[in-house]
Amino acid sequence: MKIISKFTLGLALTLLFSVNATAQKNFFKDAEKAFDNYEYFNAIELYKKAYTKAKKKEEKALIIFKTAECYRKIGDVKQSEAWYLKAIKANYTEPVAKLYLADAKKAQEKYNEALIEYNNYKKEMPSDPRGEDGAKSCELAQKWKDNATRYKVENMTLLNSKDPDFAPTYADKKYNRLYFTSMRPGATGGTLDPGIGELYSDIFETQMDKNGKWSTPTAIPEPVNTKDNEGLTSVTKKGDMLFFTRCVVEKNKEFNNQLWVATKKGNAWGDPEKLNFCVDSVKYSAPSISADGTTLFFCARNMPGGQGENDIWMSKYDKKGKTWGNPTNLGTEINGSGNDVNPFIHDDGTLYFSSNGHLGMGGLDIFRAEKKGEDQWGNVTNMKYPINSAGDDFGIVFEGKKERGYLSSNREGTHGADDIWSFVLPPLLFTIDGVITDCGYSKETIEGVTVKLVGSDGSSVETKTDAAGYYKFAENGALRYVNPNTSYVITVIAGDAKTSLAKLGFLNSSEKAKETTVGVEEAKTFKHDFCLSPIIKEMRFPDVLYDLNKSDLRPESRDSLDFLYQTLIDNPTIVIELSSHTDYRGSDKANQILSEARAKSCVEYLISKGIPAERMVAKGYGEKRPLEVKDAAGNLMFTLTESYINKTTKGKSKEEFEALMQKNRRTVFSVLRKDYVDPNAPKEQPKEQPKKEEGEEEGE
C-alpha cells in the first residue's frame, strides 16, 4: 500500500533527505516541513510528538487529522481510518475528514459503513460530487463483487517479497522475460525513503524457463539501476529500448521524477538519456510505449494543461529529428480531477489506466478506454471484480493480444505492501449435449444416430450418439464447436451417410432445438434430448375427426393431416398404409364403406399437398379392429369392444359413452416399405447442401 502514495502524490519516486527531527524542539513545525516535502513516514512520528506538547483542543484535533493524512498518503488505510475517526471525535471541523474516513472504509471493503460516511459528507458538502460518487461507488462495488467477471486473478507468490513489488512489464516479444519495480533488499541504492519508510526502488528482472517457472528476480545492473530510485518501465516490441522512471537525489536539492530511455548495446543496456521534453518543474512517471514504438504514454503531475492531480499524456516520436514531440493531454474523457496514472497501451490500441477519479471499488481501479480515432480514446469502463478490488489496483500489462498478463495490487492476500498478480480470462466454453431415446414403449436409448449442429456463424458439424444414446458438441483440442455470441439449430438427421433413420427402424423428425450463446457470460452446458418414433404396426397421429356417418374432413382434421404430411416430407423413403376405423354402430357393410371413404379422403388431401399417390395406400377396416389400449410398458390393458364399452359405460352419461366410441373412430398409418425412390428426384445429389439460415428446414 505504501507505494501508492508515490503515484497519487509524486507519482512514485519523489525523494528528499530526511531532517533530523529528534533535534528539533518545535515538533509541529518540523512535522509540517516534512509533510510539505512528502516525507510522510518521518512526519508521522513528528506529529505524534507534537501532540504530546499541544495544549489546545483545536491544535490536538488538527494534529490528529494531519497524522491521519500521513497514513493516507503512504497508503496505510487501517491506520488512516483509525486516525480520521479520532479527528472527528476530537471535533475536527473540516468535513473532508468524513470523506477520507469513507475512502478508508471503502478501501477495506466496508462498503455499508463507507456508504454512511459518504452520505454524511454529502449532507455537509452537497456541492462536492465526491460524496455522491463515493456512495454510488459503494453500491457498484458490492454489485460487481457479487457478479464477478470471468477473469481469474492469482498472487505471483514466487516473484513477490515482503516489500513492495509492482509495475510488471514484458521485456521481449517472446513474453518470457519480465521487468518489475521492487524495494526489496538487494536494490542498488539501499537507502531508506523518508516518504514511505521503504528502500529506494530498482528495476528487477526474471526469466521464465521452458516449464513456465519464473527465475529468482535479480536487479538489472548499472547504468540503468543506480543509487537513486528507478522503476515503472516499458520495453519496445523489439526489446531494443527501455523506458523507465528515475529520480536523481542530491543533498539539499529536490529533483522531480523524470523519464529516461536506454538503448540495447549487445546484450546490455547502454547509458540512459533523459527524454528531451522533460522539465524539472514537472513530475513524470510510468511510461508505456506503443507497439510500433512511435507513441509514448506516461503520467505527469504539475504539467500545464492538466485536468487533475495526475494526468495521462502522450508524446509522438519524430523520426527525422530523432526527438520526442511536445506532450499532449489525453483529455477529459480519460483524465479527471483525481489521479489518473499507470497507462498501458494494448497491441489493439485499447488504453488501460488506473484512476481514483472514476467510479471504482476502492482506491485505484483499472479502467479500459476504447480507441475512438486518431489519438483519441473514450468510452471508459471499469474492469470490475476481480481485476479490481477494494484496494489499489494498477500497472496492468497484457501478453500481446491474449487475455492474460499481470497487474499490481495491495488487495487482501498481498504479501508485501504491493504485489504482482497474474490474471487470465479463461475461454468461454459451451457444451450442447443430450440423449436420444425411443419414443415408444421401450424408451431405450438409440446408438448410431447422427445429430447436426448448424450455427448462425456459418458453422455446421455432425456427431453420432454412443452406445448410451448420448451426443455431445464441446471443445475438442483446438476445435471449438459451440462458440460465444452464436445461435444454433440442433437436428437429428440420420443414422449415417448410407443409413436413413427409417432403415434403423425410426421415423425422421422435423423437431428442432434452438439454442443461443449470445450474451451468455459464463460457461454453460445446454441440454437437449430427443426421442424418435419407432416404426410399428399401428402409428397414431393427432385425431382426424368426422361428423357422424360422414367422410368429409372437418377443418380441424386438416391440421391433424398436416402433421402426417410433415412426417412424409421428413421421411421421403417410406410408403404408408393410411387406414380408417369406425365404432360398432351401424352394419358391418356400411361401416366398411364409410371407413374406406374416410381413408380415401385423407389420401386425397395429402395428394393435394404434393405427396405422390404411390406413397400411400387407403384402407378401411370398418369396425373389425377396435382399439387396443396398452400401458406405458406396452402391455395390453383392454380392447374397446362393444361388450367392454357397454359394460364400462353402463349407468354413466352419454358423453362418457361417446368419448369411448370416438376412440374407435380413428385414422392411423403404418409403414409398408422404407425404400421408396422418387422417380422425379435428381439422379445425383450434391455432396454438400447450401448453408441454411437459422430456422429453415434441413433436408437429409
N, C-alpha and C positions, 0 to 999 in steps of 0.2 A: 504494500500500500504506500509505503513511504515515497517510492519513486514517482507516484502520480503527481505529487506536489510539484515536481520538476516540470511536468507537462503543463499543469494548469497555471503555473506562475512564471517560471523562467524557461519553460519548455526544455527541461532536463539539462542540467549541467551549468547553471549559473553559480559560480563559486567565489567565495571570499575567504580570506584568512580570518580565523576566529579571534575575537577580542578576549583578553584575559579578564573574564567577568568577575572572578573572585577578588580581584584587586580593586574593584570599584565600590564606592560607598553608596552611590545612588543607583540601586539595583533597577529601579523602574526606568531610569534614563538609559541605562546600559541595555536593558531588555528591549526598549523601543528602538535603539540603534541597531541591535542585532536583528530585530524584526524587519526593519526597513532594508537591511542588507540581505534579506532572505535566509538568515541564519536561525531558522525556526527551532531547530534542535537545541541550540545553545540558549535561545530566548526563553524556552520553557522553564529551565531552572532559574534563570534570572527573574522571571515573573513570579515564580513561587517564592523566591527570597524577598522580592519587593512586597508581596502580600503580607509577609510577617511584619513588615515595617509600616504598612499603611494604617492610618488611624480612622479615616472617614469611611462610612458605608459606601458612598459613591465611588471612592477610589478602589475599595475592595471589589466592588461589583465590576468595575472596568478591568481590573487586573485578571479577574476570573474569566471574563469574556475574552481578553487577549490571549490567555492561556489556551482557551478553547480554540481560538483562531489558529494558534500554532499547531495544535494537534490536527486541525482540519487541513492545514497547509501540507503537513507531512503525511496525510492520509490515514491517520490513526482514528478510525470512525468510532471505536468504542470509547476511547478517552475523550474525543471531541463531544460525543453525546453526553457523557457524564459532566463535562465542564460547562457546556451550554445550559444544561439543566440547572447546574449550580448558579450560573449567572442569572438565569430567570428567577430562581428562588431568592437570589440576593437583590432582586428588584432592579436589574439592569434594564434600562428604559428603551433601548433601541429594539424595534420589532424584528430586526434582521436575525436576532438570536433565536427567535422561534423558527424562522425559515431554515437556518443552519441546523437546528435541532431536528427538524423534519427531514432534512437531507441525510443526516447521520443515521436516523432511524430507517429511512428507506434503503440506505446502503447496507443495512444489516437484515434486510428482508422483513422488517417490522412494518409492513405496509398499512395495516389498520391503525397503528399508533401514529405513523407518519401522516396519514390522511387527516387525523385530528389536528396535528400541529400545522399542517398546510392551511387548513380551514381557519385556524386561529390567526395565522399570519394574514390570510386573505381579509378577515374582518378588520384588522388594523390597517392594512395597506391594500385597499381594494383596487387601486390603480396599477399595482405591480402585478404583471402577468405571471410571475414566478409562483405565486400562491395557487392560482387556478391551474397552471401547468403541472405543478407538483402533485396536486390532488388527482388530476387526470392520469398522470404517470403511475401513481399507485394502483389505480383501478386497472390500467392496461397491463402493468407488470404482473399482477396476480392472474389476470386473464391469460397472458402469454405463457406463464409458467404452468397453468392448468391445462393449456393446449399447446404443448411443446411442438416445435418443428421436428423434422426427421433427422436433423444433424446430431451426430454423436461427438461429444467432447470428452477428452481424456487427458489427465495430467501426465506430462513427459517426465516421469519420476527420475529416470536415469540422467536427464540433462540438467535438472534443477538442483539448486543448492539451498541452504537456509537463508541465503542472501538474495537480493533482487536479481532475477533473470528475466529478460524481456526483449521485445522487439526483434523476433527472428526474421531472417531473410535468406532466400536461396542464393548460394554463391556461384552456381553454374547452371547451365541449361539442362544438365542431367538430373538436377534436383536431388543429388546425393551428398551435397556439402551445404552446411548451414552455418551462417554467422548470426550471432546474437549479442546483446549487451548484458554485461554482468558486473556485479560489485563484489564478487566472491574473492577470497584470498588468492593471491597469485596474479592479481592485476599489476600492471607496470607501475602505476602511481603509488599505491599502498598508503595513501593519505586519507584521513578521515574527513568526510564532507561535513562541515558545520551546519549545513542546511537541513540535512536529514539524518545525520549520525551514521552514515554508511561510508564504506570505502569509495574512492573515486572509481568510476566505471571504465571498463575496457571492452574491446571487441574480442569475443571468443569464437572459435570455430570448432565444428565437429563433423566427422565424416561417417557416412553410412556404409556398412560393409555389405557383401553380397547376400547376407541373411537378413538384411533390413535393420541391423542394430547400429545405433549411433555410438561413435567412439567417445572416450572421455574428453570433455571440452578443454581446449588449451587457448591461451591468449595469443593472438597473432602478433608477430614481432614488430619491433620498430622498423621503419619510421612511422607506421600508422598509429600504433599504440605508444603513448608517451606517459610522462608523469602527470599529465593533465587528464581531464575527462574526455573519453571518446566513446561513441556509440551510435545507435539509431542509423543503421546502414541500408544501402541499396546497391545492388550489383547489376551491371548490364547483362543482357542475354548472352553475349559473347564471353562474359567473365573477364573482360579486359579493363574495366573501370569500376572503382569502388567509391561511392559517395557516402560520406558519413558526417557526423556532427562532432565538433571539437570545441572545448572551451579552454583557452590558454590562461593560466593563472600566473600573475606576477604580484609580488608583495606590494601592498598598499595601492593596488590598481585593479579595477574590475574590467574584465573582458567578457563581452556577451557571447552567447553561442553563435558559432559560425559554421557554414557549410564548406566542406573540403572534398577534394577528389584526388584519388591516387590511381596511377596507371600501371598495368602489369608490366614488369620487366623480367622476362623469362618466367620463372616460377614464383617470383616475389613481387611485392608491391613497391613501386618507386616512391620518391619523396612526394608527399601530398602538397597540393596547392589549394589555396582558398579560392572559392568561386568569385569571379570578378564583380558580381553585383552586391556582394555582402558589404555592409557598413557596420561600424561598431555600435551605432545607436539602436540597432535592431537585433533582437534575439531570433535566430533561425534554428530549425531542428527538423529531424525526421524526413530526410529526402526519399523520394521514390521515383525512379527513372522508368520511363515508358518502354514498351517492348522494342520500339525502333530506336531508342536511345536519343531521341531528339527533344523530348519534353521532360522537364524535371518538376515534380510536385514536392512541396515542402510546407512546413509551418513557419509562421513568423509572428512575433509579438512586437508591438510598437511600430509596425510598418504603417506609414501614412496611407490612408485609404482603406484601412481595415474596418471590419464590422464589429468585432468583439475583442475579448482579451487576447485570444489567439485565433488566427485565421489560416486558411489553406490558400496557397498561392501556387503559381506555376511560372516557369521560365522556358523559353524556346532557345534551342542552340542554333547559332549562326555558323554554318559550316565554312563559309568564306572567311569570315572574320575570326573564326575559332574562338568565339566568346558566347557567353550566355546573355540573353536579352533581358531587358528590364522586367521584373516580376509583375504578373497580372493577378489580381484578386479573383477568386472563383465566384464571387457574387453572393447575393443574399439568400439564394436557394440553398447554398451549402453552408455559408458562414452566418452565424447568428451572434447574439450578444454574449454568449458564453465562450467556452473553449472548444474549438474545432481543430483537431490535431491528428497526427499519425496517418497521413494519406497513404493509400496503396492503389496504384493504377493496374487494373487487371489486363490480361492479354486481350480480352474482348472489348476493352475501352471503358468498362464499368469502373467507377471510382468508389473505393471503400475508405471510410474515415471514422474517427471516433469523436464523440461530442457529448457535452453535458448541456447543450443549448437546445437540442431537440428532445421531444418526449422520449424518456427511456426508463430502464428498470432500476437504475441505481446511480452510480457515479458517471463514469464514461461508458457509453454504449457504442457499439459498432453499427454503422449505417452503410447502406449502399445507395449510389446515385446513378441513374441511367445516363448514358451519353445521348444528348439531345441534338447535337450538331457540332460544327467545328468549334472546339474548345468551349463547349457548353455542357453542363450536367444539371440534372434536376430529378424530380420525382423521388425525393429522398425517402427511403423506407428503413425502418428499424429491422435488424436481423433477428430480433426476438430471442426467446429462450430455446435452446441452451447456449447459442453463440453468445448471448448477453446474459448477465446475471445481476444480482443486487450490487455487486462490487464494481470495480473499474475493469473494463474490457477494451482492449486497444491493440494496435500493432498487428493486424491480421495480414497474412500473406497466403496466396493460393499457389498450388503446384501447377503452373501453366493454366490450361483451361479445365483442369479437373476440379471437381467439387471436394477438394481436400487441401489441407495445409496446416498452418499453425497460427496461434494468436497468443496474446499476453493477457493475464488476468490475476487479480488477487481475490478471487471468489473463494467460497468455502471449499476446503480441500487443498488450498495452496500451502506449500511447504515453507516458502520464504515470504518476503514482502510482496513480490510479484513472481509469477511462474510462467513458464511456457507450456501451453496446452495444444494438443493436436485436435483437429476436427475433421470430420468426413461426413459426406451426405451419402448414406447407403443407397444403392439402386432401389428404385421403387418397383418392387416385384409383385406381379399379379399372377394369379392362377385361376383358370377355369377348369372345373372338373365335374364329374358326375358318374352315375351308374345307369346302364341301360338294362331294363328288365322286360319280361314277358307280361303284357297287359292282361293275359288270360288268367285262368285259374291257378297255374303253376307259380306265377310271379318269379320265375327263375331268372337269373342274370344271363345275358347273351354275350358270348365271346365272338370276336372277329368282326364286329360291326364298325364301319367307318364313320367317323364324326368329322365334320368340316367346320372350320372357323374362318369367317371372312371379316376383315377389318375395314373400317372407313378410311384407313390409310393406304388401302390397296393390297394389303397382305391377304394371303389365302394359304391355309395349311390344313392338313388332314392327319388324323391319328386313328388307331384301332383300339377297341376295347380288349382288355386282357381276359384271362380265364374267369375273373370275378365280375366281368361286365363293366369294368372301370376304365374310364378315359381321362386324360389329363393334358391340358395345354399349360406349360410353365416354362421357366428359363431352363435351357439345356446347354450348359457350357457357354459358348459365346452367342448362342441363339436365344433370342427372347421372343416368345410367341404372343404374349399379351403385353402391349405397350401402354404407357401413360397417355392420357388425353385421346383415347381412341374408342370408337363404338364398334361392337361386334355382333354378328349373327351366327348362331350355332345351329347346325342341322345334322340330322342322321341321314346319310345318303345311300349307303350300300354295304355289301359285305366286303368286296374288293373290286378291282377293275373288271374281273370276269364273272363275278358272282353277285347278282342282284339280291336284295333282301327277300324277294319272292322265292328265289331258289333256296334261301335259308329257312323258308317257312314263315316269313313275316311280311306284312304289308309295309310299303314305304309310307311315310307320313309327311304331310306338309307342315307339321308343327315346327316352329322355330322359337328359339330362345334368344332374347336380345339382352345385351349387357353393355355397359359403358364404364370406362375408367376416367372419363372427363371430369375434372375437378376433384378426383379422389386423391387425397394427400397421404394416405397410409397404405402399406402393403395389405393386400386382401385376397382371399380366395372366394370366388363366385361359384356357387353350386347350382348345377342344372342337370336334373335327372330326366330321362326319357323312358317311356315304355312303348313297346311295339306290339301291334295287334297280330296275334298268330293266325295263320290261315287254317280255319277249322271248318267243319261240316256246315254249320249254320252261323252266319255272321250278322249280328244285329247292327242296325244303324238307327238314327232318330226316326220315330214312328211316322209312317206315311198313313195319313188319316183319310177316310172316305165317309161320305154320308151313307146312311143305311140303304143297302141294296143298290148302291151306285158305284161306278168305277171311275168317275171323273175325279181328277186330282183337285183337292181343296188347295187354296193359296198357301196354307202353312205346310202342306205336303211337298210343295215345290222346294221349300227351304230344306226339308229333310233330304230330298233327292240331290240337292246341290252338294250336300256332304258326300254322297256316293259318287257324284260327278268328280269331285276333287280327289277321291280315293282312286278312281280310274285314271285320272291325269297323273297322279303321283306314282302309279304302278302301271306303266304302259305295256307291260308284257303279259298281263293277266286277262283271261276270258272268264266271264262270270255267268252263273245262272241266277236270274232275278225271279224269285218265287213269292207268290202271294198266298195267303191263307184266310179262311173265314171262320166264324164261330159255327156252332152246330144248328142254329136256327135255319129253317128252310130245308128244301130237299137236297139230296146229295147232288143231283144233276144241276140244279140251279146254283148251288154253291160252287160247283166245279166251273161252270161257265163264268160266274161272277169273279172268281179268283183269277182265271186266265185273262179276263178283260182288265182287271186291275194290274196284273203283271205287265200286260202289253202297254197300258197307259204309262207305266214307269219307264219302259224301254223307249217308247216314242218320245217322251220328254228328254231323255238323255241323248237320243239321236238328234233332236232339235238343237241340242247344245254342242254338237260336234263329235260325239262319241261314235266310232264306227259301229254299224249294226252287227258286224260279225264278231264283235267282242262281247255280245250279250245274248242270252237265251231267256225268253219269257216263259215262265212255267207257273201253272196254277194247280194247287193241291186241294182246293175246296176245304172241307172240314176234316180231311183224313189225318192231318198231322197236328194235333193240339200241342200247345206249347209245353215243353219240359222245363220245369223250374229247378235250378241247381243251387247249391250253397256256394260259399266262397272258395271251397276246395274243389268244386266241380262235381260233387256228388249229387245224384238225383234226389230231390226232395218230394216232388209230386208232379203230376201231369194234369193240365187243365182240361180234363174230360168233362162230358156232360154230367156224369154222376158226381164228380168231385165238385163242380161248380154248384150244382143243385144242393148238395149236402152242406157245402161251406156257407152258402148264402141263405139257407133256409131261415126264415124268421127275420131276415135283415132287409135293409132298404133296397129299393130298386137301383139306386145309384151304385151301391156296392156290387150288385149283380152285374150291372152294365160295365163296371170297371174291369171285372174279370173277363167278361165276354170280349171287351175291346182288346185285351192282351192277345187273344187268339186271332183277331183280325189284324194280322201283321204282314209286312213285306220284308223279306230278308234276302241275303245273297250268299252264294258260295262260289269258291274259285274252282273252275273246271280245269283250266290249263294255266301254265306260267310261262309259255314260250311264244306268245303272240308277237309277230313282227309286222309292223305297219308297212304295207307294200308301197306306200307313198313317201316313206321316210328316205332321206339321203342315204346312199349306199356307204359313204364314208363320213364318219363323224370327225370333226377337228379334235386334235389331242387336248387342246386347252380351250375352255369356254371363255368368252369375254368376261371381264370383271363386271360384277353386278353392283349396282348401287344398293346401299343398305335398305332392306325391306322388300327387294324384288325377289321373285321366285327363283330358286336354284334347281336346275334340272340335274339329271344323273349324268 
